[in-house]
């Protein structure tokens, strides 16, 4: 496996974990377990940042500090349009997996469809 394939695999693993945490947050929020839902939102954000850093070959220490991870990510460059197209075709952009419309209330989309 070449270095790009390894990086893409690791990025995909971080994003899969982030999506699992996000789904857990949705389920918990729907069951009125706000504190636990917020915990999983934080976990999802953390893993999403780690995916971004992994994709951009930005080393990070073992931490749960979102501010530290975000600062590290901010110093990275955002992918160019060509790079974004490649990432989308590889299914590596988290935005591809999230709903296009904001959620309201208990996990329902704004348009009322679940």
N, C-alpha and C positions, 0 to 999 in steps of 0.2 A: 504494500500500500504506500503510495507516495505521500509526501507531507501535506499536500492540499486535501487529499482524501481523508487523512487522519484528522486534520483540522475541521473539515466539514462534518465528519462523523461525531467528533466531540461537541461541535456546535449544535448539531441536531439532537444529541443526547441532553444537553442543557435545556434546549427549547422544549423537548418532550416532557422533561421534569417540570418546567415552568408551566406548561399547559395543564399537566396533571394537578398542580397546586391551584391553578386558576379554576379548574373545574371543581375541585374540592371546596374552594371559597364560594362558588356559586351555590353548591348544594347546601353548605352550612348557612349561608345567608338566607336561602329560601326556607330553612328550618328555624330561623330566628336565633342563630348562634353567631351573633355579630363578632364577638371577641375572637372566636376560632376562625371565622371567615377572614377577619383582618390579618390574622397570623399567616394564613395561606396566601393572602394577597402580597404580603411582605416577602414571603418565600418565592412567589412567582416573579416578583420584581427583581429580587436578588439573582435568581437563576437566569432571567432574561439578560441582565447586565453581564453576568459571567459568560453567557453565550456570545454576546456582542464582543466582549474582550477576547474571548477565544478566537472568534472569527478574524479579528484584527491583529492576532498574535501579540496581544498586550498582556504580559504576565500580571497576575494578581495573587496576593497572599490569601491564605484561608481566613475568610472574614464573613461576617453577616452584616457589616456596616454598609448600608445603601449609599450613604454620602461618600464614603471612600471609593466605592465601586463606580458611582456616577461621575465623580471627579476624574477617575482614571479613564472612564469611557469618553468623557468630554474632551480629553486631550487626544483622542483618536479622531481620525477623519471619517466622516460619514461616507458610505459607498457612493461612487459616481453612478450616473444612470446606467451605464454599461454593466458595472459591477452589480447594481441592484437587479437588473434583468437576469444576470447569471444566477444570483442568489434566489430569485423568485423561481426560476426554472428548476433549481435544486430543491425548492421548497424550504429554504432556510430562513426566510423572513417571518418573524412572529406575526407581523401584521396580516400575513396571508391566512393565518389560522384563526384570527379573531373576527367577531362579527363586525360588519361595516357600520352598523348603527349603534349608538350608545344603549346600554341596558338601563332599565328603570325598575324600581321596586324589587320584586322577588325574582330577578332573572329573566324578566320578559323584555323583549325588544320594544323600542318606542312605537313601532308600527303595530304592536299587539300580538305579533306572531312569536311563538316560543321557539 
